[in-house]
């Protein structure tokens, strides 16, 4: 009988968290800055720029990491998390923009 067990690679998981969370923080901080500093009519102009900064930061961080295993998963996690954060920010700021008319 074979003992099939799943092992969790803790350093890889830690690497994923330490390389993904900074990009998510960039998205959150960028969305908050857009909400505070951008004129109400320009929210939807600045949020894609925040996403572009997140994409650039994702590739800078991921390419700086020595371990290349899991690169695609880390990039996908970074970008999908940033997209979700900025979709929520778009809903909130778009609602503010509609209500301010």
ChimeraX attribute file (.defattr): number of C-alpha atoms within 10 A of each C-alpha:
attribute: neighborCount
match mode: 1-to-1
recipient: residues
	/A:1	3
	/A:2	4
	/A:3	5
	/A:4	6
	/A:5	6
	/A:6	6
	/A:7	6
	/A:8	8
	/A:9	8
	/A:10	9
	/A:11	9
	/A:12	14
	/A:13	13
	/A:14	11
	/A:15	14
	/A:16	19
	/A:17	14
	/A:18	12
	/A:19	21
	/A:20	23
	/A:21	15
	/A:22	16
	/A:23	26
	/A:24	23
	/A:25	14
	/A:26	17
	/A:27	27
	/A:28	17
	/A:29	13
	/A:30	21
	/A:31	24
	/A:32	14
	/A:33	14
	/A:34	22
	/A:35	20
	/A:36	11
	/A:37	10
	/A:38	15
	/A:39	11
	/A:40	17
	/A:41	14
	/A:42	15
	/A:43	21
	/A:44	17
	/A:45	11
	/A:46	17
	/A:47	23
	/A:48	15
	/A:49	14
	/A:50	21
	/A:51	21
	/A:52	13
	/A:53	15
	/A:54	23
	/A:55	17
	/A:56	12
	/A:57	18
	/A:58	24
	/A:59	15
	/A:60	11
	/A:61	15
	/A:62	20
	/A:63	12
	/A:64	11
	/A:65	12
	/A:66	7
	/A:67	11
	/A:68	11
	/A:69	10
	/A:70	14
	/A:71	15
	/A:72	11
	/A:73	11
	/A:74	22
	/A:75	20
	/A:76	14
	/A:77	20
	/A:78	25
	/A:79	20
	/A:80	13
	/A:81	17
	/A:82	25
	/A:83	17
	/A:84	13
	/A:85	17
	/A:86	22
	/A:87	13
	/A:88	13
	/A:89	22
	/A:90	19
	/A:91	12
	/A:92	12
	/A:93	23
	/A:94	17
	/A:95	11
	/A:96	15
	/A:97	17
	/A:98	10
	/A:99	8
	/A:100	9
	/A:101	7
